[in-house]
Amino acid sequence: MLAVIKTGGKQYKVAEGDTVKVEKLDLEEGVKVTFEEVLFLGDAKGVKVGTPFISGAKVSGTVVSQGRHKKVWGIKHKAKKRYKMKYGHKQAYTEVEIGKIA
């Protein structure tokens, strides 16, 4: 079964057994998490599309780890003013293993 969930302002396509990196959730490792904002459910028998969410649909999973992505570099620059600044950013994420789609 396939589902599209919404968390942290982003949408993720997930299936049972998948491991996804979502925006940081304030949870400990090994804790169960339930996503109730399900936008789409589908399998070989048919599909359900929410408007915007499917009522009664849930996707549950387990928090595997907390971490941070690789550093992304950026530059601020103002022409003809001798101003240039380099900065970096590392976005935090939570790795979740999807267990059951219901």
C-alpha positions as CSV (number, residue, x, y, z in Angstrom):
1,M,0.0,0.0,0.0
2,L,1.1,3.5,-0.8
3,A,0.3,6.8,1.0
4,V,1.1,10.4,0.9
5,I,1.4,12.1,4.3
6,K,1.9,15.7,5.3
7,T,4.2,16.7,8.1
8,G,6.4,19.8,8.8
9,G,4.8,21.6,5.8
10,K,6.0,19.0,3.3
11,Q,4.5,16.0,1.7
12,Y,6.1,12.6,1.6
13,K,5.3,9.5,-0.4
14,V,5.6,6.4,1.9
15,A,5.0,2.7,1.8
16,E,5.1,0.1,4.6
17,G,8.7,-0.7,5.6
18,D,10.1,2.6,4.1
19,T,12.5,4.8,6.0
20,V,12.0,8.5,5.5
21,K,13.7,11.7,6.7
22,V,11.1,14.2,7.8
23,E,11.4,17.6,9.3
24,K,12.5,17.5,13.0
25,L,10.0,16.0,15.4
26,D,10.7,16.5,19.2
27,L,10.6,12.7,20.0
28,E,13.1,10.3,21.4
29,E,14.5,7.3,19.5
30,G,12.2,4.2,19.5
31,V,9.0,6.2,20.2
32,K,6.0,5.4,18.0
33,V,4.6,8.3,15.9
34,T,1.3,8.6,14.1
35,F,0.7,10.8,11.1
36,E,-3.0,11.6,10.8
37,E,-2.8,14.1,7.9
38,V,-3.0,11.5,5.0
39,L,-3.6,13.0,1.6
40,F,-3.6,9.9,-0.6
41,L,-4.0,6.1,-0.2
42,G,-3.5,3.6,-3.0
43,D,-2.9,0.0,-3.8
44,A,-3.7,-2.5,-6.6
45,K,-7.4,-2.5,-5.8
46,G,-8.0,1.3,-5.9
47,V,-7.1,4.7,-4.7
48,K,-8.6,7.3,-2.2
49,V,-7.8,10.9,-2.6
50,G,-8.5,13.3,0.3
51,T,-10.1,16.7,0.2
52,P,-7.6,17.7,1.6
53,F,-7.3,14.8,4.1
54,I,-8.8,11.3,4.2
55,S,-10.8,11.0,7.4
56,G,-10.0,8.0,9.6
57,A,-6.7,7.2,7.7
58,K,-3.5,6.9,9.8
59,V,0.1,6.1,9.1
60,S,2.1,4.9,12.0
61,G,5.9,4.5,12.4
62,T,8.8,4.4,14.8
63,V,11.5,7.1,15.2
64,V,14.9,5.6,14.2
65,S,17.2,8.5,14.8
66,Q,17.6,12.3,15.0
67,G,20.2,14.0,12.8
68,R,21.3,16.8,10.6
69,H,21.7,17.0,6.8
70,K,24.9,17.9,5.0
71,K,25.9,21.6,5.2
72,V,24.5,23.8,2.4
73,W,26.6,26.9,1.7
74,G,25.3,30.3,0.7
75,I,26.7,33.7,-0.1
76,K,25.5,37.2,0.6
77,H,27.0,39.8,-1.8
78,K,26.5,43.5,-2.4
79,A,27.9,44.8,-5.7
80,K,30.5,47.6,-5.6
81,K,30.4,47.8,-1.7
82,R,33.2,45.3,-0.8
83,Y,30.7,43.2,1.1
84,K,30.7,39.4,0.7
85,M,29.7,37.0,3.4
86,K,29.7,33.2,3.2
87,Y,27.4,31.2,5.5
88,G,26.3,27.6,6.0
89,H,23.2,25.8,7.2
90,K,22.5,22.3,8.4
91,Q,18.8,21.3,8.6
92,A,17.7,19.0,11.4
93,Y,15.7,15.9,10.5
94,T,14.0,12.9,12.1
95,E,14.4,9.5,10.5
96,V,11.1,7.5,10.7
97,E,10.5,3.9,9.7
98,I,7.0,3.5,8.4
99,G,5.2,0.5,10.0
100,K,1.5,0.4,9.3
101,I,-0.8,2.2,6.9
102,A,-4.5,2.0,7.9
